[in-house]
Amino acid sequence: MQNRSLLQRFVGAPEFGPLVLLIAEMAVFTTINPAFLSALNISNILMFTVELGLIALAMTLLMTSGEFDLSVGSVFGFSAVVMWTLFNAGIMPMEAAFIVAIAIALLIGWVNGLFVTRLNIPSFLVTLGMLLVVRGSALYLTDGFPQRTWNSEGTWLAGILVGEFSIGGFRLYMSVFWFALFAFLTHYLLTRTRAGNWIQATGGNANAARNRGVNVNRTKVLLFMFSSAMAGFAGIISSIRTSAANPNSGMGYELEVIAMMVIGGTVLTGGRGTIIGTVFGIFILRTMRNGIVLVGVPGLAYNIFIGAIILGMMALHSWLERRHNAGV
């Protein structure tokens, strides 16, 4: 009876559906093309997972609190532009430019949080406006042209962020370990700390959380700041890896990040989030993008598959939720 109870809890967990989908997805792609599981291809999947993954981890905490941030894609591109503009113009060394870029990202998140909490404007509208302001600033600052980044080669900062090395036949970047570190830290924060309880309480019922002594406004502001900082950090990592700081980088990332979280089991309305589920959602979408190209499906069909996965996962989550509420 105890084993059955454990099995029921496992099947009823929000991470169960994404895990099954990820395994099935990998099995299908491997059956069609065995090269899918080659060391080179797995390395490529991991390499392209990091940038969006870092944003998704922070956004999971924010969405659990009942808010979301549409400006992360523009912050992704803007932060890299700021760092390389300051460095290439000789205004400051790369390390100082990196700190300034992250500080500006934190400032953007702080402004988002203040507009949402102090003025009671929905985060959808606030961050949509910020998306336009930040993207426009990046384009104005660069006249629409990418910033050169090749001077980063050989610097200790570039090595720490995206240094390349090999383990066996796998080619890895240091950014993979940054992603793993933040995945562990955010999971621990959400599930094992008092701050995690505050985040979930804020998203579940903000008024009840206030009555229990939770500083709801401060919690949301800090999460907006963390979301923007992670977007900026991811954008800088991407600019070093690709040797390009494009003001248009990150366009559309905000929607793909939200899709990753929804597929992973985080609730759009707040109150319940799962970092493990988000990690599965990240790999589901990045594996899908890689796999459909590898098996010969046109890359332009990617959005069709993503839309179908979102609809399917929403139906599955709804079914599991009904079974859970019914005590089955």
VENQUIKA-V474842 format. One line per field, one symbol per residue. ss: DSSP state (H for helix, E for strand, - for the rest). A space follows every 50 residues. Layout:
# VENQUIKA-V474842
ss=???
This chain:
# VENQUIKA-V474842
ss=-HHHHHHHHHHH-HHHHHHHHHHHHHHHHHHH-HHHH-HHHHHHHHHHHH HHHHHHHHHHHHHH-------HHHHHHHHHHHHHHHHH-----HHHHHHH HHHHHHHHHHHHHHHHHH----HHHHHHHHHHHHHHHHHHHH----E--H HH---HHHHHHH-EEEE--EEEEHHHHHHHHHHHHHHHHHHH-HHHHHHH HHHH-HHHHHH----HHHHHHHHHHHHHHHHHHHHHHHHHHH--E----- --HHHHHHHHHHHH----------HHHHHHHHHHHHHHHHHHHH----HH HHHHHHHHHHHHHHHHHHHHHHHHHH--
